[in-house]
């Protein structure tokens, strides 16, 4: 048996993206199931899967149930210690776990005002001071880790820390948030990673847009892509 992962629509569900990126980059087999967020059948689909009202959720091969992205991450780190999902150095590993936890519980203003939408970007967004404060904290975290690792990811190779900050990187790009050259290079690395490209490509095949993610009257512009 493989893992089973219940997700929302790939263009919009940032927490589902984090869960997917906790498996795919590390060659951990997982079968995907979809629950249409804000759809009429969402709660029934989650309940049938065994989840607790939200996505993502994971059923493990031995029958366990994980109903939160951080629980999924910690399970993967414990179950696959040889896949490089976290740094092996104990000091760096503790740091990585801490910044993952900070992402999971923090950055409230950035998340509330800059919803993930991988279909397009927006022109003319004016961030509040609270959003800019969240951006500054993200850049502080990235600069420290990248300055030490040399990139392209926070701890050199892709880890769970990058999985959790991937949606933040897309927010910087799609809302035109100010960023340093270091942050831009990191955002480029995230959005050109094969697992992210697969995720976004699948999302673009979804035919139904979710109206509450429309940022009108902001102008839609193409999603930033890099070679």
N, CA, C and O of each residue as an XYZ file, in Angstrom:
908
protein
N       0.829     -1.205      0.000
C       0.000      0.000      0.000
C       0.862      1.253      0.000
O       1.986      1.261      0.501
N       0.296      2.322     -0.582
C       0.952      3.619     -0.548
C       0.148      4.572      0.324
O      -0.923      4.234      0.829
N       0.681      5.742      0.482
C      -0.036      6.790      1.191
C      -1.178      7.311      0.322
O      -1.086      7.304     -0.906
N      -2.253      7.763      0.968
C      -3.365      8.416      0.288
C      -3.467      9.839      0.819
O      -3.514     10.055      2.030
N      -3.502     10.797     -0.079
C      -3.498     12.213      0.289
C      -4.741     12.888     -0.266
O      -4.983     12.865     -1.473
N      -5.520     13.484      0.611
C      -6.701     14.239      0.214
C      -6.332     15.712      0.127
O      -5.808     16.287      1.080
N      -6.607     16.314     -1.016
C      -6.221     17.699     -1.270
C      -7.415     18.499     -1.777
O      -8.443     17.943     -2.161
N      -7.250     19.816     -1.767
C      -8.168     20.712     -2.440
C      -7.657     21.031     -3.828
O      -6.677     20.440     -4.283
N      -8.314     21.965     -4.508
C      -7.905     22.315     -5.860
C      -6.474     22.846     -5.870
O      -6.083     23.651     -5.024
N      -5.711     22.377     -6.840
C      -4.278     22.651     -6.842
C      -3.933     24.108     -7.103
O      -2.873     24.571     -6.681
N      -4.796     24.834     -7.784
C      -4.503     26.239     -8.050
C      -4.656     27.118     -6.813
O      -4.136     28.233     -6.770
N      -5.367     26.618     -5.814
C      -5.752     27.482     -4.704
C      -5.339     26.987     -3.317
O      -5.080     27.805     -2.435
N      -5.273     25.698     -3.105
C      -5.095     25.171     -1.747
C      -3.624     25.126     -1.365
O      -2.908     24.180     -1.693
N      -3.188     26.166     -0.666
C      -1.772     26.265     -0.306
C      -1.360     25.176      0.677
O      -0.245     24.661      0.599
N      -2.260     24.818      1.609
C      -1.920     23.777      2.566
C      -1.832     22.421      1.873
O      -1.009     21.585      2.244
N      -2.672     22.202      0.873
C      -2.562     20.971      0.086
C      -1.236     20.927     -0.656
O      -0.615     19.869     -0.761
N      -0.798     22.075     -1.171
C       0.503     22.127     -1.849
C       1.622     21.735     -0.903
O       2.531     20.994     -1.276
N       1.553     22.236      0.326
C       2.591     21.885      1.305
C       2.629     20.370      1.533
O       3.704     19.776      1.620
N       1.456     19.757      1.629
C       1.415     18.311      1.847
C       1.977     17.554      0.651
O       2.749     16.610      0.820
N       1.598     17.957     -0.549
C       2.120     17.317     -1.760
C       3.639     17.431     -1.821
O       4.329     16.468     -2.156
N       4.154     18.613     -1.496
C       5.604     18.831     -1.541
C       6.328     18.162     -0.382
O       7.558     18.177     -0.323
N       5.566     17.571      0.546
C       6.172     16.751      1.591
C       6.390     15.314      1.127
O       7.050     14.532      1.811
N       5.840     14.971     -0.026
C       5.998     13.629     -0.585
C       6.766     13.642     -1.906
O       7.800     12.986     -2.034
N       6.261     14.384     -2.883
C       6.726     14.262     -4.266
C       8.229     14.494     -4.451
O       8.867     13.696     -5.137
N       8.827     15.545     -3.874
C      10.247     15.770     -4.129
C      11.164     14.684     -3.560
O      12.338     14.601     -3.921
N      10.617     13.858     -2.671
C      11.425     12.848     -1.997
C      11.115     11.432     -2.495
O      11.505     10.440     -1.880
N      10.402     11.366     -3.628
C      10.080     10.074     -4.261
C       9.341      9.140     -3.309
O       9.609      7.940     -3.269
N       8.418      9.698     -2.552
C       7.566      8.907     -1.670
C       6.225      8.730     -2.363
O       5.540      9.710     -2.652
N       5.852      7.498     -2.627
C       4.639      7.228     -3.394
C       3.405      7.672     -2.621
O       3.274      7.395     -1.428
N       2.495      8.370     -3.315
C       1.267      8.842     -2.697
C       0.173      8.899     -3.756
O       0.409      9.326     -4.886
N      -1.013      8.470     -3.382
C      -2.176      8.514     -4.259
C      -3.031      9.711     -3.869
O      -3.349      9.896     -2.694
N      -3.408     10.531     -4.863
C      -4.156     11.754     -4.590
C      -5.655     11.536     -4.702
O      -6.138     10.778     -5.544
N      -6.377     12.228     -3.822
C      -7.836     12.282     -3.850
C      -8.230     13.747     -3.714
O      -7.565     14.509     -3.013
N      -9.311     14.143     -4.384
C      -9.693     15.550     -4.434
C     -10.972     15.815     -3.662
O     -11.949     15.077     -3.787
N     -10.961     16.870     -2.865
C     -12.167     17.413     -2.245
C     -12.292     18.852     -2.725
O     -11.360     19.638     -2.555
N     -13.401     19.205     -3.308
C     -13.568     20.518     -3.913
C     -13.859     21.558     -2.825
O     -14.976     21.637     -2.314
N     -12.836     22.356     -2.479
C     -13.019     23.346     -1.431
C     -14.076     24.356     -1.859
O     -14.113     24.791     -3.010
N     -14.936     24.721     -0.905
C     -16.079     25.604     -1.107
C     -17.146     24.990     -2.011
O     -18.063     25.684     -2.450
N     -17.030     23.700     -2.288
C     -18.055     23.011     -3.058
C     -19.082     22.364     -2.134
O     -18.841     22.204     -0.938
N     -20.223     21.996     -2.697
C     -21.324     21.434     -1.905
C     -20.971     20.088     -1.278
O     -21.528     19.720     -0.244
N     -20.051     19.355     -1.896
C     -19.737     18.006     -1.421
C     -18.473     17.953     -0.569
O     -18.032     16.871     -0.181
N     -17.886     19.118     -0.274
C     -16.587     19.123      0.392
C     -16.615     18.379      1.729
O     -15.794     17.492      1.961
N     -17.539     18.730      2.591
C     -17.548     18.126      3.931
C     -17.799     16.626      3.859
O     -17.201     15.857      4.612
N     -18.683     16.207      2.955
C     -18.953     14.782      2.823
C     -17.719     14.039      2.320
O     -17.422     12.939      2.787
N     -16.999     14.638      1.369
C     -15.794     14.001      0.832
C     -14.735     13.853      1.910
O     -14.107     12.801      2.029
N     -14.534     14.908      2.697
C     -13.544     14.859      3.781
C     -13.947     13.812      4.811
O     -13.107     13.043      5.280
N     -15.229     13.781      5.164
C     -15.702     12.817      6.159
C     -15.554     11.386      5.667
O     -15.184     10.500      6.438
N     -15.839     11.152      4.395
C     -15.698      9.814      3.832
C     -14.242      9.365      3.847
O     -13.940      8.198      4.096
N     -13.346     10.310      3.577
C     -11.913      9.998      3.610
C     -11.464      9.686      5.032
O     -10.517      8.930      5.248
N     -12.157     10.278      5.993
C     -11.802     10.092      7.398
C     -11.233     11.323      8.043
O     -10.812     11.283      9.199
N     -11.214     12.445      7.296
C     -10.615     13.662      7.805
C     -11.534     14.429      8.733
O     -12.647     14.002      9.041
N     -11.030     15.587      9.175
C     -11.735     16.377     10.184
C     -12.023     17.779      9.664
O     -11.538     18.756     10.234
N     -12.798     17.896      8.600
C     -13.338     19.146      8.057
C     -12.382     19.951      7.196
O     -12.808     20.918      6.565
N     -11.102     19.590      7.145
C     -10.149     20.373      6.368
C      -9.287     19.460      5.504
O      -9.227     18.248      5.715
N      -8.622     20.071      4.528
C      -7.576     19.412      3.761
C      -6.284     20.184      4.031
O      -6.320     21.377      4.332
N      -5.144     19.500      3.922
C      -4.950     18.111      3.496
C      -5.198     17.122      4.633
O      -5.244     17.473      5.812
N      -5.353     15.877      4.217
C      -5.396     14.757      5.154
C      -4.702     13.580      4.487
O      -4.714     13.451      3.263
N      -4.106     12.735      5.293
C      -3.352     11.592      4.774
C      -3.758     10.325      5.510
O      -3.865     10.307      6.736
N      -3.983      9.264      4.737
C      -4.092      7.925      5.305
C      -2.769      7.217      5.051
O      -2.306      7.139      3.914
N      -2.165      6.705      6.115
C      -0.878      6.028      6.003
C      -1.076      4.576      5.593
O      -2.174      4.043      5.756
N      -0.046      3.921      5.067
C      -0.193      2.524      4.653
C      -0.620      1.583      5.772
O      -1.231      0.548      5.507
N      -0.305      1.928      7.024
C      -0.677      1.053      8.140
C      -1.989      1.461      8.791
O      -2.330      0.952      9.858
N      -2.733      2.375      8.164
C      -4.052      2.729      8.655
C      -4.122      3.973      9.504
O      -5.197      4.315      9.996
N      -3.014      4.661      9.693
C      -3.024      5.896     10.450
C      -3.680      7.031      9.684
O      -3.775      6.978      8.458
N      -4.132      8.053     10.392
C      -4.780      9.206      9.784
C      -4.111     10.477     10.280
O      -3.999     10.699     11.486
N      -3.663     11.312      9.343
C      -3.013     12.582      9.634
C      -3.893     13.686      9.071
O      -4.171     13.701      7.872
N      -4.338     14.612      9.918
C      -5.336     15.579      9.482
C      -4.840     17.019      9.537
O      -5.645     17.944      9.641
N      -3.541     17.219      9.468
C      -2.981     18.567      9.466
C      -1.635     18.523      8.774
O      -0.909     17.534      8.874
N      -1.300     19.597      8.069
C      -0.080     19.597      7.265
C       1.169     19.394      8.102
O       2.099     18.717      7.664
N       1.208     19.967      9.303
C       2.424     19.811     10.102
C       2.527     18.397     10.650
O       3.632     17.876     10.804
N       1.393     17.763     10.948
C       1.423     16.363     11.358
C       1.928     15.491     10.222
O       2.680     14.542     10.444
N       1.514     15.816      9.008
C       1.992     15.084      7.830
C       3.505     15.230      7.700
O       4.211     14.250      7.462
N       3.993     16.446      7.856
C       5.430     16.690      7.723
C       6.222     15.912      8.760
O       7.215     15.265      8.425
N       5.795     15.968     10.018
C       6.540     15.257     11.065
C       6.491     13.744     10.851
O       7.463     13.043     11.129
N       5.360     13.246     10.357
C       5.277     11.813     10.070
C       6.263     11.430      8.974
O       6.978     10.437      9.102
N       6.305     12.205      7.909
C       7.223     11.909      6.799
C       8.662     11.927      7.293
O       9.455     11.056      6.934
N       9.005     12.921      8.118
C      10.374     13.007      8.629
C      10.731     11.785      9.472
O      11.862     11.302      9.422
N       9.772     11.290     10.241
C      10.022     10.126     11.085
C      10.051      8.837     10.271
O      10.877      7.959     10.516
N       9.142      8.728      9.299
C       9.015      7.485      8.534
C      10.104      7.323      7.482
O      10.417      6.200      7.086
N      10.690      8.438      7.020
C      11.677      8.382      5.933
C      12.938      9.158      6.321
O      13.252     10.175      5.702
N      13.653      8.692      7.328
C      14.823      9.438      7.797
C      15.970      9.464      6.795
O      16.907     10.248      6.946
N      15.906      8.608      5.767
C      16.999      8.521      4.797
C      16.709      9.282      3.513
O      17.477      9.174      2.558
N      15.614     10.056      3.459
C      15.239     10.749      2.218
C      15.647     12.216      2.197
O      15.348     12.914      1.227
N      16.303     12.694      3.211
C      16.733     14.091      3.227
C      15.610     15.078      3.411
O      15.704     16.217      2.953
N      14.544     14.662      4.075
C      13.402     15.563      4.232
C      13.688     16.688      5.219
O      13.053     17.740      5.152
N      14.634     16.482      6.133
C      15.119     17.522      7.034
C      16.641     17.450      7.077
O      17.211     16.401      6.776
N      17.308     18.537      7.444
C      18.766     18.489      7.559
C      19.207     17.426      8.563
O      18.534     17.187      9.566
N      20.339     16.798      8.283
C      20.848     15.774      9.202
C      21.564     16.385     10.406
O      21.551     15.803     11.491
N      22.186     17.547     10.228
C      22.838     18.224     11.350
C      21.789     18.573     12.401
O      20.779     19.194     12.070
N      22.002     18.188     13.658
C      20.957     18.391     14.680
C      20.605     19.851     14.918
O      19.452     20.168     15.208
N      21.579     20.741     14.801
C      21.303     22.167     15.011
C      20.452     22.707     13.872
O      19.471     23.414     14.100
N      20.830     22.371     12.655
C      20.058     22.832     11.495
C      18.686     22.172     11.448
O      17.703     22.789     11.037
N      18.628     20.920     11.871
C      17.349     20.224     11.901
C      16.380     20.923     12.863
O      15.204     21.104     12.548
N      16.881     21.306     14.021
C      16.043     22.025     14.981
C      15.587     23.361     14.412
O      14.434     23.755     14.586
N      16.484     24.050     13.738
C      16.117     25.324     13.115
C      15.045     25.105     12.058
O      14.063     25.846     12.006
N      15.227     24.091     11.213
C      14.251     23.814     10.158
C      12.884     23.501     10.744
O      11.865     23.983     10.248
N      12.862     22.697     11.793
C      11.585     22.380     12.436
C      10.937     23.633     13.010
O       9.715     23.779     12.968
N      11.742     24.524     13.538
C      11.211     25.754     14.131
C      10.609     26.673     13.073
O       9.535     27.235     13.286
N      11.279     26.832     11.946
C      10.731     27.737     10.933
C       9.528     27.114     10.227
O       8.652     27.833      9.746
N       9.480     25.793     10.163
C       8.274     25.127      9.655
C       7.102     25.419     10.589
O       6.016     25.783     10.139
N       7.328     25.260     11.875
C       6.267     25.518     12.855
C       5.838     26.983     12.823
O       4.653     27.285     12.965
N       6.790     27.891     12.637
C       6.449     29.315     12.560
C       5.587     29.592     11.340
O       4.637     30.372     11.414
N       5.908     28.962     10.225
C       5.088     29.125      9.021
C       3.692     28.588      9.257
O       2.706     29.196      8.841
N       3.607     27.458      9.918
C       2.314     26.814     10.139
C       1.390     27.662     11.010
O       0.178     27.677     10.795
N       1.954     28.366     11.990
C       1.121     29.097     12.940
C       1.108     30.601     12.723
O       0.276     31.293     13.309
N       1.998     31.120     11.904
C       2.151     32.557     11.765
C       1.832     33.093     10.385
O       1.132     32.452      9.601
N       2.362     34.293     10.094
C       2.192     34.954      8.802
C       0.708     35.134      8.464
O       0.291     34.965      7.318
N      -0.068     35.477      9.478
C      -1.528     35.523      9.339
C      -1.962     36.606      8.354
O      -2.850     36.367      7.535
N      -1.361     37.777      8.417
C      -1.784     38.873      7.545
C      -1.415     38.607      6.090
O      -2.194     38.914      5.188
N      -0.246     38.044      5.856
C       0.141     37.695      4.496
C      -0.815     36.662      3.921
O      -1.258     36.790      2.780
N      -1.135     35.643      4.704
C      -2.027     34.594      4.218
C      -3.436     35.122      3.972
O      -4.084     34.740      2.997
N      -3.917     36.009      4.862
C      -5.291     36.495      4.740
C      -5.476     37.451      3.569
O      -6.540     37.474      2.951
N      -4.455     38.235      3.260
C      -4.601     39.273      2.245
C      -4.042     38.885      0.876
O      -4.342     39.536     -0.125
N      -3.245     37.848      0.830
C      -2.610     37.438     -0.426
C      -2.873     35.948     -0.649
O      -1.965     35.121     -0.569
N      -4.134     35.629     -0.929
C      -4.480     34.230     -1.118
C      -3.742     33.650     -2.324
O      -3.524     34.329     -3.327
N      -3.366     32.387     -2.198
C      -2.672     31.718     -3.298
C      -3.620     31.517     -4.472
O      -4.745     31.044     -4.310
N      -3.144     31.883     -5.651
C      -3.842     31.598     -6.899
C      -2.758     31.370     -7.946
O      -2.104     32.316     -8.387
N      -2.572     30.129     -8.337
C      -1.487     29.793     -9.261
C      -1.885     29.951    -10.718
O      -1.094     29.648    -11.611
N      -3.111     30.425    -10.973
C      -3.549     30.630    -12.355
C      -3.004     31.924    -12.939
O      -2.760     32.007    -14.142
N      -2.810     32.932    -12.101
C      -2.375     34.235    -12.604
C      -1.748     35.039    -11.473
O      -1.735     34.611    -10.319
N      -1.236     36.201    -11.822
C      -0.730     37.160    -10.839
C      -1.631     38.390    -10.887
O      -2.564     38.463    -11.686
N      -1.330     39.368    -10.007
C      -2.169     40.553     -9.895
C      -1.307     41.803     -9.971
O      -0.234     41.874     -9.371
N      -1.792     42.780    -10.715
C      -1.104     44.071    -10.811
C      -1.807     45.083     -9.923
O      -3.036     45.126     -9.867
N      -1.021     45.895     -9.231
C      -1.579     47.003     -8.474
C      -1.894     46.719     -7.027
O      -2.537     47.537     -6.368
N      -1.454     45.564     -6.501
C      -1.730     45.256     -5.099
C      -0.908     46.167     -4.204
O       0.287     46.358     -4.428
N      -1.561     46.733     -3.180
C      -0.896     47.614     -2.220
C      -0.874     46.923     -0.856
O      -1.902     46.866     -0.181
N       0.271     46.401     -0.445
C       0.328     45.668      0.828
C       0.225     46.594      2.024
O       0.745     47.709      2.006
N      -0.445     46.128      3.057
C      -0.530     46.870      4.316
C       0.788     46.742      5.071
O       1.648     45.936      4.714
N       0.933     47.540      6.108
C       2.125     47.441      6.945
C       2.229     46.050      7.578
O       3.329     45.522      7.741
N       1.085     45.460      7.934
C       1.102     44.135      8.554
C       1.573     43.078      7.560
O       2.329     42.175      7.921
N       1.132     43.188      6.323
C       1.598     42.258      5.287
C       3.096     42.431      5.066
O       3.826     41.446      4.956
N       3.552     43.666      5.000
C       4.982     43.918      4.792
C       5.811     43.395      5.960
O       6.942     42.945      5.770
N       5.256     43.451      7.161
C       5.974     42.906      8.317
C       6.122     41.393      8.187
O       7.176     40.848      8.515
N       5.088     40.713      7.718
C       5.193     39.274      7.475
C       6.217     38.982      6.390
O       6.991     38.030      6.499
N       6.224     39.804      5.339
C       7.201     39.623      4.262
C       8.627     39.784      4.783
O       9.525     39.020      4.429
N       8.811     40.782      5.620
C      10.147     41.025      6.169
C      10.610     39.843      7.003
O      11.783     39.474      6.955
N       9.708     39.248      7.763
C      10.087     38.088      8.572
C      10.434     36.903      7.677
O      11.411     36.201      7.937
N       9.653     36.672      6.631
C       9.973     35.585      5.716
C      11.345     35.796      5.091
O      12.143     34.863      5.000
N      11.615     37.017      4.662
C      12.913     37.291      4.040
C      14.056     37.148      5.040
O      15.155     36.734      4.672
N      13.805     37.485      6.286
C      14.825     37.304      7.321
C      15.181     35.818      7.469
O      16.353     35.451      7.556
N      14.150     34.983      7.496
C      14.364     33.534      7.598
C      15.125     33.031      6.386
O      16.096     32.286      6.517
N      14.683     33.437      5.212
C      15.316     32.960      3.979
C      16.770     33.419      3.893
O      17.651     32.634      3.542
N      17.021     34.689      4.212
C      18.378     35.227      4.084
C      19.347     34.489      5.004
O      20.475     34.192      4.608
N      18.918     34.197      6.215
C      19.794     33.490      7.151
C      20.143     32.103      6.632
O      21.311     31.716      6.604
N      19.118     31.356      6.221
C      19.349     29.983      5.782
C      20.110     29.945      4.463
O      21.036     29.149      4.309
N      19.735     30.790      3.513
C      20.388     30.770      2.204
C      21.811     31.302      2.276
O      22.685     30.850      1.537
N      22.044     32.262      3.165
C      23.400     32.777      3.333
C      24.355     31.713      3.829
O      25.546     31.738      3.518
N      23.828     30.783      4.598
C      24.648     29.696      5.117
C      24.753     28.553      4.114
O      25.836     28.004      3.911
N      23.626     28.187      3.479
C      23.619     27.017      2.593
C      24.174     27.329      1.209
O      24.701     26.446      0.533
N      24.055     28.580      0.791
C      24.434     28.933     -0.572
C      23.354     28.612     -1.588
O      23.543     28.829     -2.785
N      22.211     28.092     -1.120
C      21.085     27.795     -2.000
C      21.278     26.504     -2.766
O      22.224     25.764     -2.500
N      20.393     26.218     -3.718
C      19.286     27.089     -4.106
C      18.132     27.091     -3.110
O      17.274     27.973     -3.143
N      18.116     26.073     -2.204
C      17.041     25.980     -1.229
C      17.580     26.282      0.163
O      18.784     26.457      0.346
N      16.688     26.341      1.137
C      17.065     26.871      2.442
C      18.203     26.104      3.097
O      19.043     26.688      3.782
N      18.227     24.791      2.883
C      19.302     23.959      3.456
C      20.076     23.242      2.357
O      20.546     22.118      2.537
N      20.198     23.912      1.222
C      20.929     23.361      0.088
C      20.006     22.595     -0.826
O      19.551     23.127     -1.839
N      19.720     21.349     -0.483
C      18.743     20.562     -1.212
C      17.337     20.873     -0.682
O      17.179     21.433      0.403
N      16.338     20.506     -1.458
C      14.943     20.735     -1.087
C      14.601     19.923      0.160
O      14.883     18.726      0.219
N      13.987     20.578      1.164
C      13.565     19.911      2.389
C      12.122     20.310      2.699
O      11.493     21.064      1.956
N      11.619     19.788      3.808
C      10.274     20.147      4.241
C      10.144     21.645      4.519
O       9.056     22.203      4.383
N      11.229     22.294      4.903
C      11.173     23.740      5.111
C      10.777     24.451      3.822
O       9.978     25.387      3.850
N      11.324     24.018      2.706
C      10.962     24.601      1.416
C       9.528     24.268      1.040
O       8.831     25.095      0.453
N       9.082     23.059      1.375
C       7.689     22.690      1.116
C       6.748     23.656      1.807
O       5.729     24.046      1.236
N       7.078     24.049      3.036
C       6.184     24.924      3.790
C       6.274     26.373      3.356
O       5.297     27.111      3.487
N       7.416     26.803      2.842
C       7.540     28.187      2.404
C       7.262     28.376      0.912
O       7.267     29.509      0.430
N       7.022     27.302      0.181
C       6.736     27.424     -1.248
C       5.540     28.335     -1.526
O       5.649     29.210     -2.385
N       4.391     28.171     -0.833
C       3.283     29.084     -1.116
C       3.594     30.544     -0.787
O       3.044     31.450     -1.412
N       4.466     30.775      0.182
C       4.870     32.146      0.493
C       5.657     32.730     -0.673
O       5.461     33.887     -1.044
N       6.545     31.928     -1.248
C       7.313     32.392     -2.403
C       6.388     32.761     -3.562
O       6.619     33.757     -4.247
N       5.341     31.960     -3.783
C       4.418     32.296     -4.872
C       3.657     33.578     -4.568
O       3.343     34.337     -5.485
N       3.357     33.833     -3.307
C       2.660     35.071     -2.957
C       3.528     36.289     -3.277
O       3.026     37.279     -3.810
N       4.810     36.228     -2.962
C       5.708     37.321     -3.311
C       5.631     37.621     -4.804
O       5.548     38.779     -5.212
N       5.659     36.567     -5.610
C       5.685     36.745     -7.057
C       4.351     37.226     -7.611
O       4.313     38.134     -8.441
N       3.256     36.621     -7.154
C       1.972     36.906     -7.794
C       1.346     38.214     -7.319
O       0.470     38.752     -7.997
N       1.772     38.734     -6.176
C       1.249     40.015     -5.712
C       2.257     41.150     -5.877
O       2.015     42.266     -5.418
N       3.367     40.875     -6.521
C       4.367     41.902     -6.765
C       4.923     42.493     -5.491
O       5.205     43.690     -5.423
N       5.084     41.646     -4.467
C       5.591     42.143     -3.184
C       7.084     42.440     -3.299
O       7.808     41.713     -3.979
N       7.546     43.492     -2.646
C       8.967     43.832     -2.734
C       9.818     42.716     -2.133
O       9.480     42.145     -1.096
N      10.929     42.421     -2.808
C      11.817     41.378     -2.303
C      13.244     41.651     -2.723
O      13.496     42.335     -3.715
N      14.166     41.113     -1.963
C      15.580     41.235     -2.277
C      15.952     40.286     -3.410
O      15.172     39.406     -3.775
N      17.130     40.468     -3.953
C      17.621     39.565     -4.988
C      17.738     38.137     -4.462
O      17.485     37.179     -5.192
N      18.121     37.997     -3.195
C      18.230     36.665     -2.584
C      16.864     35.997     -2.551
O      16.739     34.821     -2.890
N      15.848     36.733     -2.150
C      14.494     36.184     -2.092
C      13.968     35.849     -3.477
O      13.298     34.832     -3.658
N      14.267     36.700     -4.459
C      13.821     36.429     -5.828
C      14.459     35.158     -6.361
O      13.788     34.352     -7.006
N      15.742     34.970     -6.101
C      16.409     33.750     -6.539
C      15.776     32.523     -5.888
O      15.619     31.482     -6.525
N      15.416     32.655     -4.619
C      14.774     31.546     -3.925
C      13.391     31.265     -4.507
O      13.032     30.107     -4.719
N      12.619     32.312     -4.766
C      11.297     32.131     -5.366
C      11.404     31.473     -6.740
O      10.568     30.645     -7.100
N      12.425     31.838     -7.503
C      12.645     31.203     -8.805
C      12.957     29.719     -8.635
O      12.449     28.886     -9.385
N      13.791     29.389     -7.651
C      14.147     27.988     -7.416
C      12.909     27.171     -7.044
O      12.737     26.047     -7.513
N      12.048     27.746     -6.196
C      10.829     27.048     -5.789
C       9.928     26.807     -6.994
O       9.465     25.687     -7.211
N       9.678     27.848     -7.774
C       8.676     27.758     -8.836
C       9.192     27.095    -10.108
O       8.437     26.926    -11.065
N      10.464     26.721    -10.128
C      10.978     25.911    -11.242
C      11.316     24.487    -10.802
O      11.825     23.696    -11.597
N      11.035     24.157     -9.532
C      11.255     22.782     -9.068
C      10.274     21.864     -9.795
O       9.106     22.223     -9.942
N      10.712     20.691    -10.253
C       9.815     19.804    -11.015
C       8.513     19.468    -10.298
O       7.463     19.394    -10.935
N       8.564     19.263     -8.988
C       7.332     18.924     -8.261
C       6.353     20.091     -8.262
O       5.148     19.889     -8.404
N       6.861     21.310     -8.105
C       5.980     22.478     -8.170
C       5.410     22.639     -9.567
O       4.223     22.928     -9.719
N       6.231     22.459    -10.582
C       5.749     22.600    -11.965
C       4.649     21.592    -12.263
O       3.665     21.920    -12.925
N       4.814     20.362    -11.776
C       3.769     19.352    -11.970
C       2.483     19.767    -11.268
O       1.395     19.654    -11.833
N       2.610     20.243    -10.045
C       1.449     20.665     -9.269
C       0.694     21.795     -9.984
O      -0.527     21.741    -10.130
N       1.430     22.807    -10.421
C       0.771     23.943    -11.068
C       0.146     23.528    -12.390
O      -0.964     23.953    -12.710
N       0.844     22.705    -13.159
C       0.300     22.268    -14.453
C      -1.017     21.529    -14.266
O      -1.956     21.722    -15.038
N      -1.088     20.686    -13.248
C      -2.338     19.979    -12.975
C      -3.437     20.960    -12.558
O      -4.599     20.795    -12.929
N      -3.060     21.981    -11.784
C      -4.046     22.966    -11.373
C      -4.639     23.730    -12.540
O      -5.823     24.067    -12.529
N      -3.823     24.004    -13.548
C      -4.318     24.734    -14.703
C      -5.322     23.907    -15.522
O      -6.086     24.457    -16.316
N      -5.312     22.599    -15.325
C      -6.283     21.741    -16.010
C      -7.645     21.742    -15.322
O      -8.636     21.291    -15.898
N      -7.694     22.250    -14.085
C      -8.967     22.336    -13.383
C      -9.820     23.405    -14.067
O      -9.369     24.533    -14.266
N     -11.028     23.051    -14.418
C     -11.846     23.948    -15.236
C     -12.626     24.969    -14.411
O     -13.055     25.990    -14.949
N     -12.817     24.717    -13.133
C     -13.654     25.588    -12.318
C     -12.812     26.526    -11.479
O     -11.999     26.086    -10.666
N     -13.010     27.831    -11.677
C     -12.351     28.812    -10.834
C     -13.175     29.043     -9.572
O     -14.384     28.811     -9.556
N     -12.510     29.499     -8.520
C     -13.185     29.796     -7.260
C     -13.288     31.311     -7.137
O     -12.280     32.011     -7.039
N     -14.513     31.800     -7.144
C     -14.743     33.234     -7.207
C     -14.149     34.016     -6.057
O     -13.724     35.156     -6.241
N     -14.110     33.423     -4.872
C     -13.614     34.181     -3.726
C     -12.113     34.426     -3.790
O     -11.577     35.180     -2.977
N     -11.425     33.803     -4.742
C      -9.996     34.058     -4.928
C      -9.739     35.139     -5.978
O      -8.590     35.465     -6.276
N     -10.815     35.689     -6.532
C     -10.685     36.778     -7.499
C     -10.364     38.067     -6.740
O     -11.062     38.406     -5.784
N      -9.328     38.782     -7.146
C      -8.897     39.994     -6.452
C      -9.327     41.260     -7.180
O      -8.716     42.314     -7.001
N     -10.374     41.168     -8.000
C     -10.887     42.372     -8.664
C     -11.169     43.442     -7.607
O     -11.676     43.130     -6.529
N     -10.840     44.710     -7.915
C     -10.557     45.268     -9.241
C      -9.095     45.201     -9.678
O      -8.723     45.845    -10.659
N      -8.258     44.435     -8.973
C      -6.886     44.294     -9.449
C      -6.884     43.629    -10.819
O      -7.742     42.803    -11.129
N      -5.904     44.007    -11.629
C      -5.797     43.461    -12.985
C      -5.081     42.122    -12.958
O      -4.036     41.977    -12.324
N      -5.653     41.143    -13.654
C      -4.983     39.860    -13.807
C      -3.839     39.997    -14.800
O      -3.997     40.584    -15.870
N      -2.693     39.452    -14.435
C      -1.543     39.381    -15.327
C      -0.996     37.967    -15.281
O      -1.332     37.221    -14.362
N      -0.157     37.565    -16.247
C       0.326     36.173    -16.263
C       1.129     35.803    -15.027
O       1.846     36.626    -14.458
N       0.993     34.567    -14.635
C       1.812     34.026    -13.542
C       3.286     34.094    -13.944
O       3.631     33.693    -15.055
N       4.155     34.587    -13.075
C       5.580     34.708    -13.443
C       6.203     33.311    -13.662
O       6.058     32.413    -12.833
N       6.868     33.166    -14.757
C       7.569     31.904    -15.047
C       9.025     32.208    -15.365
O       9.368     33.288    -15.846
N       9.877     31.214    -15.078
C      11.311     31.386    -15.262
C      11.864     30.144    -15.941
O      11.368     29.038    -15.730
N      12.878     30.329    -16.745
C      13.499     29.183    -17.421
C      14.591     28.598    -16.546
O      15.238     27.625    -16.933
